[in-house]
């Protein structure tokens, strides 16, 4: 199979390239060439889709599947799709569950309402950019487009730092503020499972929109943090604390305590999406222990979370040690 990845050096794009190389596919990446490296044997085309004639390097190519991780202007997503219409068999666009209008609702499915978005827009917030790009790609490729609405993505190469923060915090040992309850479900997908599924689905010509994330009961906060303790081998003690106590102290879910999203939070629905369609389309997910162990191994190799390739940097994640200590002393 011949694969084109638009991007290819970031978290999801990099995992997709790695998996395709493992399968002995012929792989081409298209990006500005400013960030990251690609595995040996991967052909790199340079260009900037936001610049005049920035897609010229794609001319004359032919690919069976294209995977696009773009999260910028929908107009640029549409321009890339139009440039590839005659040269790509199936187009996979990596979107996000953030496009849904009601982030608090449980059981969000592919036909749930999404934010209003213009496929020709040049700016907007993240949900608008993703929803607009979905429309732009769908408008060009139609049934030859797969819109993969990813949820929380974890695994080696993570460039936001959610799971890496927990691993580094637990590595330090001592009492660790663990946001309860321990049995709170966490819905996520390992980036390698997402990448493999997108390649499989693209090769089979699966079209439409799919919530590309694991089951809502994929794991729990307790299982996840226990796996972090086991992987690091640290002398850490998880101090499970009620959500009300944490929230009363002004600690922010998701940013101060990554991955944690308590019940009743206005974004809780993004960790309880319906994945009936994804499972029917063959998405399978490895155990959380494997995701945690492999992320810890990767993190020790690279030393620090890498910058997000070609994208604006987000604010740091993780709770300040002094605030954590104060809460634990409470």
C-alpha positions, 0 to 999 in steps of 0.5 A, spaced: 500 500 500 502 507 498 500 511 504 501 519 504 501 522 511 500 530 511 504 532 517 507 525 519 512 528 525 507 529 530 504 525 535 498 521 531 502 522 524 508 519 527 505 513 530 501 512 523 508 513 519 511 508 524 506 503 523 505 503 516 513 502 515 512 496 520 507 493 515 512 495 509 508 500 506 510 505 501 510 511 505 510 519 503 510 525 508 508 532 506 510 537 511 514 544 512 520 540 514 521 544 520 520 539 525 522 532 527 525 526 523 522 520 519 524 513 519 529 511 514 526 509 507 520 514 508 519 519 502 519 527 505 515 532 500 516 539 503 511 544 502 506 549 506 499 548 505 497 555 507 502 558 502 501 560 495 503 554 491 504 551 497 501 544 495 505 544 489 510 538 491 504 533 491 503 534 484 504 527 480 503 523 486 499 517 487 497 514 493 492 509 496 490 512 502 492 519 505 492 521 513 491 528 514 492 530 522 491 538 520 488 542 526 488 549 522 484 553 518 478 549 514 480 552 508 487 549 508 484 542 509 479 543 503 485 546 499 489 539 500 483 535 499 482 538 492 489 537 490 489 530 492 482 528 489 485 525 483 491 522 486 488 519 493 484 513 493 481 514 500 482 520 505 482 519 512 481 526 516 483 525 524 478 530 527 476 530 535 470 529 539 471 536 541 466 538 535 460 536 539 456 541 541 454 538 548 460 536 551 457 534 558 452 529 554 454 522 555 453 517 549 455 522 544 454 518 537 456 520 530 450 523 529 450 528 535 449 535 534 456 539 532 458 546 532 457 550 527 463 551 522 464 554 515 469 549 511 472 555 508 474 559 514 481 561 516 480 561 523 476 559 529 477 555 536 479 548 536 472 545 535 470 550 529 477 548 526 476 541 526 468 541 524 470 546 519 475 541 516 471 535 517 466 539 512 471 541 507 474 534 506 467 531 506 465 536 501 471 534 496 472 526 497 464 524 499 464 517 501 471 516 500 473 520 506 473 517 513 472 522 519 476 519 525 473 523 531 479 521 536 478 522 543 483 522 549 489 519 545 495 516 550 501 512 548 509 513 546 510 520 543 505 524 546 506 531 545 501 534 550 504 531 556 498 528 560 500 521 561 508 523 562 506 528 567 503 522 572 509 518 570 514 523 572 510 525 578 509 518 581 517 517 579 518 522 585 515 518 590 511 520 596 504 521 597 501 523 591 494 526 590 490 521 586 483 524 584 477 520 586 473 516 585 478 510 583 473 507 579 472 513 575 472 510 568 477 513 563 475 513 555 482 513 551 485 510 545 492 508 545 495 512 539 498 506 536 491 502 536 488 509 533 494 509 527 493 501 526 485 502 525 486 508 521 490 504 516 486 498 516 480 502 515 483 506 509 485 500 506 478 497 506 475 504 504 471 505 510 467 511 509 463 516 514 464 518 521 467 514 527 468 516 534 475 513 534 476 512 541 476 506 546 470 503 550 468 508 556 470 503 560 477 502 557 480 503 564 479 507 570 483 512 574 485 507 579 488 502 574 491 507 570 495 510 576 496 503 579 499 502 572 504 508 573 506 506 580 508 499 577 511 501 571 516 506 575 517 502 580 517 508 585 515 508 592 509 512 591 503 512 595 496 514 592 492 518 596 485 518 594 481 524 595 474 526 594 472 530 587 469 535 592 475 537 596 479 537 590 475 542 586 474 546 592 481 548 592 481 551 585 484 545 582 482 544 575 481 537 572 484 536 565 490 541 566 492 541 573 490 533 574 491 531 567 486 525 564 482 526 570 475 529 569 470 528 574 462 526 574 458 532 573 464 536 569 461 540 563 466 536 559 465 529 562 461 527 556 468 527 552 470 521 556 463 517 555 462 517 547 458 511 544 463 507 540 459 502 537 461 504 530 468 504 531 468 497 534 464 494 528 469 497 524 474 493 527 478 498 532 481 494 538 485 497 544 491 494 548 491 494 555 492 500 559 498 497 563 501 496 556 500 503 554 503 506 561 509 501 560 511 503 553 510 510 555 514 510 561 520 506 556 519 512 551 519 517 556 526 515 559 529 514 552 527 521 550 528 525 557 522 530 556 516 531 552 517 533 545 514 540 542 508 539 538 510 539 531 508 545 527 503 547 532 502 552 537 504 550 544 499 549 549 500 551 556 503 546 561 499 541 564 500 538 571 499 540 579 504 545 582 508 541 587 506 546 593 499 546 591 499 538 592 502 538 598 498 543 601 492 539 599 495 533 602 496 536 608 489 539 608 
